[in-house]
Every structure is written in C-alpha cells, then in structure tokens.
C-alpha cells in the first residue's frame, strides 16, 4: 500500500521543516507527501517545495486545502497530517 500524506499549511515556516524532515524515510520507501499552502506570507511554500513531493497553493481553509491535496494524491490511502505534527 502506498500512502499519500496531505498536509494543509498556513504560516507554518517555523515548524514545517521538522514535520517534513520526519517524513523523509516514508518518501524514500515510495510514499507521497503533499503540502497544500493556504496563502502563507512566510517561507512555508518554499520549504515545502524542497522537502515534499508536491507543494500546491489553494484558497485558505483547512477543508479546501485538504480536498485540493486529495485531488492530486496518487496513493492508495490518504493520511491527513497537521503541519506541526510528527508521526510516531
């Protein structure tokens, strides 16, 4: 099974690097990480472009961003993760 991990984000430059760094082993195993930015004015989208498989912009709103990421996902299952969360 291949996961698509969708991360809605807004003004998360202070914490998203740690979140995305922790997901790199999953990316190396073929899982997909998609960050959907809701109009950040900080470096969130730039950081996401460096550390995610896809970095998209969408209108602000968690559900809107999650839906935009889900539409672009190619995995077998979706996992939605907050931009400041770390998986165990």
Phi and psi in degrees as GROMACS dihedral restraints (atoms count N, CA, C in turn):
[ dihedral_restraints ]
;  ai    aj    ak    al  type     phi  dphi    fc
    3     4     5     6     1  -112.0    20    10
    4     5     6     7     1   125.7    20    10
    6     7     8     9     1   -89.5    20    10
    7     8     9    10     1   145.8    20    10
    9    10    11    12     1  -112.7    20    10
   10    11    12    13     1   113.8    20    10
   12    13    14    15     1   -97.5    20    10
   13    14    15    16     1   115.2    20    10
   15    16    17    18     1  -106.6    20    10
   16    17    18    19     1   126.2    20    10
   18    19    20    21     1  -122.4    20    10
   19    20    21    22     1   105.3    20    10
   21    22    23    24     1   -75.2    20    10
   22    23    24    25     1   139.2    20    10
   24    25    26    27     1  -142.2    20    10
   25    26    27    28     1   150.0    20    10
   27    28    29    30     1  -155.2    20    10
   28    29    30    31     1   117.2    20    10
   30    31    32    33     1    53.8    20    10
   31    32    33    34     1    52.6    20    10
   33    34    35    36     1  -112.9    20    10
   34    35    36    37     1    19.4    20    10
   36    37    38    39     1   -59.0    20    10
   37    38    39    40     1   -27.3    20    10
   39    40    41    42     1   -73.0    20    10
   40    41    42    43     1   -24.2    20    10
   42    43    44    45     1  -123.5    20    10
   43    44    45    46     1   -16.1    20    10
   45    46    47    48     1   -71.3    20    10
   46    47    48    49     1   -25.8    20    10
   48    49    50    51     1   -60.8    20    10
   49    50    51    52     1   -45.1    20    10
   51    52    53    54     1   -63.3    20    10
   52    53    54    55     1   -41.5    20    10
   54    55    56    57     1   -62.1    20    10
   55    56    57    58     1   -49.0    20    10
   57    58    59    60     1   -70.4    20    10
   58    59    60    61     1   -35.4    20    10
   60    61    62    63     1   -61.8    20    10
   61    62    63    64     1   -40.0    20    10
   63    64    65    66     1   -67.0    20    10
   64    65    66    67     1   -21.8    20    10
   66    67    68    69     1   -90.3    20    10
   67    68    69    70     1    -4.8    20    10
   69    70    71    72     1   -60.3    20    10
   70    71    72    73     1   -38.3    20    10
   72    73    74    75     1   -61.7    20    10
   73    74    75    76     1   -34.4    20    10
   75    76    77    78     1   -68.4    20    10
   76    77    78    79     1   -40.8    20    10
   78    79    80    81     1   -59.9    20    10
   79    80    81    82     1   -41.3    20    10
   81    82    83    84     1   -64.0    20    10
   82    83    84    85     1   -25.2    20    10
   84    85    86    87     1   -91.5    20    10
   85    86    87    88     1     6.4    20    10
   87    88    89    90     1   100.9    20    10
   88    89    90    91     1     1.5    20    10
   90    91    92    93     1   -81.7    20    10
   91    92    93    94     1   159.0    20    10
   93    94    95    96     1  -111.3    20    10
   94    95    96    97     1   137.6    20    10
   96    97    98    99     1  -118.5    20    10
   97    98    99   100     1   124.6    20    10
   99   100   101   102     1  -123.3    20    10
  100   101   102   103     1   123.1    20    10
  102   103   104   105     1  -106.5    20    10
  103   104   105   106     1   131.3    20    10
  105   106   107   108     1  -118.5    20    10
  106   107   108   109     1   109.3    20    10
  108   109   110   111     1   -88.2    20    10
  109   110   111   112     1   137.8    20    10
  111   112   113   114     1  -100.0    20    10
  112   113   114   115     1    28.6    20    10
  114   115   116   117     1   103.7    20    10
  115   116   117   118     1    30.8    20    10
  117   118   119   120     1   -58.8    20    10
  118   119   120   121     1   145.4    20    10
  120   121   122   123     1  -102.5    20    10
  121   122   123   124     1    -0.7    20    10
  123   124   125   126     1   -99.3    20    10
  124   125   126   127     1  -159.1    20    10
  126   127   128   129     1   -90.9    20    10
  127   128   129   130     1    15.8    20    10
  129   130   131   132     1   -53.5    20    10
  130   131   132   133     1   -51.0    20    10
  132   133   134   135     1   -66.7    20    10
  133   134   135   136     1   -38.1    20    10
  135   136   137   138     1   -62.7    20    10
  136   137   138   139     1   -46.6    20    10
  138   139   140   141     1   -61.0    20    10
  139   140   141   142     1   -44.6    20    10
  141   142   143   144     1   -61.4    20    10
  142   143   144   145     1   -38.9    20    10
  144   145   146   147     1   -62.1    20    10
  145   146   147   148     1   -29.3    20    10
  147   148   149   150     1   -81.9    20    10
  148   149   150   151     1   -30.1    20    10
  150   151   152   153     1  -119.6    20    10
  151   152   153   154     1     2.6    20    10
  153   154   155   156     1  -122.1    20    10
  154   155   156   157     1   163.0    20    10
  156   157   158   159     1   -72.4    20    10
  157   158   159   160     1   -35.5    20    10
  159   160   161   162     1  -140.1    20    10
  160   161   162   163     1   141.0    20    10
  162   163   164   165     1  -131.4    20    10
  163   164   165   166     1   114.5    20    10
  165   166   167   168     1  -116.4    20    10
  166   167   168   169     1   158.2    20    10
  168   169   170   171     1  -111.7    20    10
  169   170   171   172     1   141.0    20    10
  171   172   173   174     1  -147.3    20    10
  172   173   174   175     1   163.1    20    10
  174   175   176   177     1   -58.1    20    10
  175   176   177   178     1   146.9    20    10
  177   178   179   180     1   -62.5    20    10
  178   179   180   181     1   146.2    20    10
  180   181   182   183     1   133.5    20    10
  181   182   183   184     1   120.8    20    10
  183   184   185   186     1   -52.8    20    10
  184   185   186   187     1   -48.2    20    10
  186   187   188   189     1   -65.2    20    10
  187   188   189   190     1   -41.1    20    10
  189   190   191   192     1   -61.4    20    10
  190   191   192   193     1   -44.5    20    10
  192   193   194   195     1   -67.3    20    10
  193   194   195   196     1   -41.9    20    10
  195   196   197   198     1   -62.7    20    10
  196   197   198   199     1   -42.1    20    10
  198   199   200   201     1   -65.0    20    10
  199   200   201   202     1   -39.5    20    10
  201   202   203   204     1   -62.6    20    10
  202   203   204   205     1   -42.5    20    10
  204   205   206   207     1   -66.2    20    10
  205   206   207   208     1   -41.1    20    10
  207   208   209   210     1   -62.2    20    10
  208   209   210   211     1   -37.1    20    10
  210   211   212   213     1   -64.5    20    10
  211   212   213   214     1   -30.8    20    10
  213   214   215   216     1   -90.6    20    10
  214   215   216   217     1   -10.6    20    10
  216   217   218   219     1   -67.6    20    10
  217   218   219   220     1   145.0    20    10
  219   220   221   222     1  -120.0    20    10
  220   221   222   223     1     1.6    20    10
  222   223   224   225     1   -78.1    20    10
  223   224   225   226     1   175.5    20    10
  225   226   227   228     1   -81.5    20    10
  226   227   228   229     1   -25.8    20    10
  228   229   230   231     1  -141.5    20    10
  229   230   231   232     1   150.5    20    10
  231   232   233   234     1  -102.6    20    10
  232   233   234   235     1   138.6    20    10
  234   235   236   237     1  -128.0    20    10
  235   236   237   238     1   119.8    20    10
  237   238   239   240     1   -97.7    20    10
  238   239   240   241     1   130.6    20    10
  240   241   242   243     1  -132.5    20    10
  241   242   243   244     1   137.5    20    10
  243   244   245   246     1   -69.0    20    10
  244   245   246   247     1   148.0    20    10
  246   247   248   249     1   -64.5    20    10
  247   248   249   250     1   -18.5    20    10
  249   250   251   252     1  -110.6    20    10
  250   251   252   253     1    21.8    20    10
  252   253   254   255     1  -107.6    20    10
  253   254   255   256     1   149.3    20    10
  255   256   257   258     1  -119.0    20    10
  256   257   258   259     1   131.9    20    10
  258   259   260   261     1   -73.8    20    10
  259   260   261   262     1   145.5    20    10
